[in-house]
Amino acid sequence: MQIAVITDTFYTINGVSRTYQELVKYCQKKNVLLDIFTIGKNYHRRKLGSVNIYQFPIYLPIKYYYDLPPFDARIISPELRKVLTQNKYDIIHLATPGSLGIAARIILANDPIPKVGCFHTLVADYAGWWLKDGLKKFPASIKNLLAELSQTAIWKMLVWFYAKSDVVLAPSQEIKKRLKILGRPIAIFPRGVDASLFDPNNRPKKLNHKLPVALYVGRLSTEKNLDLLVKIWQKRKDAELWLVGDGPYQEGLKNQLPQAKFFGWQEGTELSKIYASADFFVFPSTTDTFGNAVLEAQASGLPVIATNSGGPKELIENKINGLIAKPTSKDFNRAIDFLIKDENRRKTMGQSARKAALQKSWPKVFDQLFKVYQELAIDKKLKNNKIRQ
């Protein structure tokens, strides 16, 4: 098969980029023909074995979030149209509804090539958070109304974006339910973890901290519901809080949590050591569709406290390898108390978390994805043959 993946984000640091970077490794090992279409400073083609990575520059940038690629107001570039249409792809995989994704959606709207749409991010929910955050001085009634209007508009755009997809991939069962609004067939495409990198054996033999350590890894931004951690750790003195990542809320968090330890952005072995050095993981987000960091924490032998809203809770067996809590300080504090008061129980839950993560390797995830590709390609060929007959 020859596959084209269109993703506006590939070299940035987020769960979407990580997913397609791992897909590249998988296709290289399997000698699968894969073309990645993404954004770059200049038009460039990079060949990595059976994989091509095409980068397309943005000419009319519209910046809408600090660490995400800008939107190209021009939408369709001649280079993109040429490369996308000159190759005979078996599958088109629309990964993100950014300017590249929208351009590909328009260019290939009437092309019979099987198309897979992938849903990674609750963009509408994020937009509501961003709008409320930007209009802090406005009355709550106005902020809520504008947030609702923006969310409705974004969902309408997403219905249009995925309308030509033969199947839409959701990262979790909860998101699958929400995607019924798209009116398309939905399949599950979870995420994986490198359990050889994220390993409890990376824990140093000598640690300086005397109190149990709670760890958060991810973007430091308001839509991650980090104010919940602020409320908790402005009062808690019996557990340390470590935060890994950067984002627009970083300075605000530092001002409110001077006792917390901020590591900034980390990756690779350094990140794995931090995971392994903590005692449990806290993930207050209510908008994540899967939670790659949750899986990394579990692979590192950490029990996870996650909210009962969003995809991450599906990775947790409550009181077996983690805890599911309501996104309130009362419920989260209760879960934290549960973990820090019984060290043996906490360690046992961490071992169970590691065991569960070992079943979620990237190769297994992509094997599942390619079954979807193959079934779709076969089904499309059968339909085309019937039409010809």
N, C-alpha and C positions, 0 to 999 in steps of 0.2 A: 504493500500500500504506500501511496505517497500522500502525506498529510500536510496541510497548511494550518498553522496556529497563528491567529491574529491577536496580539496582546499589547496594549499600550504601555504596560509595565513589565519589564523583564530584568533590567539591571539594577532596579531600585531594591530597597530592603523591605519586603512585606511578604505576606503569605502567598499572594498570587504569583509574584516573581519566583519565589522558592519552588512552587509547584511546577512551573514550566522549566526552570533550571534543572530540576530532577527529571523531568520528561526528556530533556535533551540527553542526559546521561543514559537513561533507559534506552532511547532510540539508537544511541551510539553503540551500546553493547549488543543490541538486537539487530543492528545494521538496517534499521527502518529509515526510509526516506522521509525526513521531516524538514519543513521550512518554517522558521519562526519569523514573523513580521512584527517589528516593534519600533519604538521611537529612539532616535539618536541625534547627535549634533549634525552629522552629515550623512548623505546617502552612502551606505557601505554594506558590502556582503562579506561575511566571514564564514568559511567552510570548516566544519569540525567533523571529519569522517562523512557519515551519511546525513549529517545535519547542516543546513544553511541557516545563518542568522542574518536577516535583512534589516537594516536600520534606515529609517526615513526621517529627514529633518522636518521640524515644524517652522512654517513661514509666518503664520499669523497667530502667535501664541496667546491663549487666554488662561491665565493662572487662576485656578479655583481652590487649590489646597497646597499647603506648604511643601509637602514631600512627594506629591503625585505629579506625573508628567502633565504639562499644560495641554489644553484642548486647542487643536489647530482649527481656527475659524474658516480656513480654506477648505477643510474637510478632505477633498479628494486631490491627491497629488498624481501627476502623470506617471511618475516612477512606480508608485504603488499599483496603479491600474495595469501598467505594462507587465510587471512581474507576476501579479496575481492572476492575470488572464492568459499569459503565455504558457504556463505550465498546466499539465493535465492532472489535477489533483483528484484523489479518490474521496477525500474527506476535507471539508472546511470546518475548522474549529474556531468559533468566535468566542474569545475568552473574556473580553472586556468591552463595555459600551462607551469607550472613549472615542476620540476622533478617528483613529485607525479602524476600530471595530465598526463604527457607523459608516465609514467610507467603504469597507468591504461589504457590509450589509447592502449598501446602495448598488455597488458595482455588480454584485453577484445575485441581485434580487430575483432575476428570471433565469438564472443558470440552474440546470438540473443536478448539479453536483450535490451529494448529500451534505447537509449542514448540521453541525452540533453547536448549540449555544451553551455557554457555561456561566452559571451564576455564582459569583464569588462573594460579593459585598452587598449589604443592605444599604445601597446608595441613598434611597429615599429616607431611611431612618437617620443616616448620618447627616443628610441635609437639614433635617429637623433640628438635630443637635447643634449644628454649625450656626443655623439661623438664630436659634434662641441665645446662643453664646454671643453672637454679634449684636444682638438687640437687648442687652442686659437692662438698659434704662427704660425700655418700653414696658407698659403694663402687661401682665401675664396673659390676659385675654387676647391682646393683639398678637403677642408672640405665638401663642398657641394656634390662632387662626392662620397666621402666615405660614407657620410650620406645616399645618395640615394641608394648605393649598399647595405648598411646594412639594410635599410628599405625593399628593394626588397627581400633580403634573409629571413628576419623575416616573411614577408607575405607568402612566399613559405612554411615556416615551419608551419605557422598557417593554411594554406590550408590543409596540411597533418594532423595536429592535429584534425581539425574539420571534416575531411572527413568521419568518421564513425558515426558522430552525425546525428540522425534522424531529429533534429531541432536545430538551433542555436538561442539563446536568445540575443537580442540586447537591450541596456538600453534606446535608443531613436531612433526617426525616422531618424535622420541624420546618426547615426552609422549603422542603418539597411541598408541604401543606400550603405554605404562603404563596408558592408559585402557581397555584391553581388559577390565579388571576390572569396568567399569561395565555391560558387556553391551549397549551401545547403538551405533548407527552413528556413526562418527567422521569428521569433515571437518577440514581444515586452515584455520585463521584466523590468519595471521601478523600482524605489526605493521608500521607504516610509520614514515617519518621525514620531517621538513621539511628538505629539503636546501638550501633557500634561507636558513634560519636557521642551521643547523649547516654551516658552510662554511669550508674552509681559508683563504679570503681574509680571514677575521676575525683572522688571526694578526698581532699588532703587528709593525711593522718593526724596532723595537728591544726586545729582551728582556734582562732583567737576569741570568737564570740562565746559568751557564757549563757546567753538566753537563746531560746529557739528562734530560728530565722524564717520569716515569711518572705517569699520572693514573688515579684511580679515582673514579667517580661513582655514587652510590647510597646506600641506607640504611646507616648505620653501626651494624651489629648483628652478633651472633655467628653467626647463621644464614647470613650472607654469606661465611663462611669467611675473615674478615679477619685472623685469627691467622696465616694463611699469609703475608700481607704484613708482619706484625709480625716473624716469624722472619727474613724476607728482609732487611728494611731495618734491623734491629738490627745487621746486619753489613755491608751494602752501603754503600760510600762513593762509588761512581762514578756514581750516578744519584739525582736528587731524587725524592721521592714527594709528590704532591699528592692531597688527598682532598676531594671535594665532597659535601656531604650532612650530615644529622644523624641522631641515633638514640641508643639507650640505651648503646651502646658507645663513644660519642664521647670521654668523659673517660678511659676506660680506654685508648683508642688514643693520646690525647695524652700520657698518662703514660708509655707504652711507646715512643712515637716522637716525642720532643721535637724532632727535627730535621725532621720532616715538616711540610708546610704545609697547614693546615686552612682551607677557605674557608666552611664552613657551608653552609646551604641557598642555592642559586642557581637562577635561571631566566632564560629569554629571552636577550637579547643578551649579558648578563654571563656567563651559562653558556656560550654559544657562543664567546666570546672565550677562556675558560679552556680549553675543548676545543682550540681552534685554537693555543693557546700551548704545549700539551704536545707531546711527541715520540712517545709511544706510550701505549696504554691497557692497564691490567691489571684483569682481572676474575676473582677467585679463587673465585667462587660455584660450588657444585655442585648448587644447588637451584633455580636460575632456570629458568623454563619457556621463556623467549624471550630476554630481555635487551635492553630498549629502549635502555639506555645504550650497549650495544655498537654498535647501529645508529647512534646519534648520534655516537659516536666515529669510526666509519667514514666517515660523511658529512663529518666535520670533517677527514678526511685522515689519520687515525691508524691504524697497524696495531694489532691487538688481540691480546693474549695471554689466552686463555680456557682453562678446564679441559675435559677430555674427558668431563665429565659434565653433563647438562642440555641445554637448548635452544640457548644461545649458540654452541656449537661449529658448529651448522649454518649460521651466518652467515659462517663463516671457511673460506677455502681455504688449507690449511696451507702456509706458506712462499710464498704468493702475495699475500694481503692481510692475513695475520696468522699466529699460531702457536697450535696446540692442544697443551696440556701436561697431564701428570698433576697432580693437586692436591697436589704435594709441593714442598718448597723446592728440592730438587735439580733437578727438571724445570723449575720456574718460573725458577730462576736461570739455567739453560741457555738458556731462551728469551730472557731479558733480555739475557744476554751476546750472543746472536745479533743482537739489534736495536741495542745500543749500540756494538758494535764495527765496524759497517759502516753509516755514515750514508747513503750512496747507496742501499744495499739497503733501508734503513728507509724512505727517502723514496719509492722505487719501490713498495714495498708499501702505503704510505699512499695513493698515487695509485690503486692498484688497489682499495683499500678504498673510496675515494670513488666510483669508477666503479660498484662493486657496489651501494653505497647508493642511487645515483641511480635504480636500477631498482625501488626499494622505497618508492614514494610512498604516502601515505595514500589518495589517490583510487583507486589501483590495488587497494589492500587492501580498500577498502569496495565497489568494483565486484565483487570476488570474493565478498564477504560477501552482497551483494544477489542474486547468482546462486543462492547457497544458499537464501536466503529465497524467491525466486521458484519454484525447483524444488520446495521443500517445500510452498509454498502451492498450487501446481498439483496436485501429487501428492495432497494432502489433499482437494482439491475433487473429483478424479476418484474417490477412494475413497468419499467421501460420496455422490456421485451413484450409484455402484454399489450402495451400501447402500439408497438410496431406491428404486432400481429393483427 
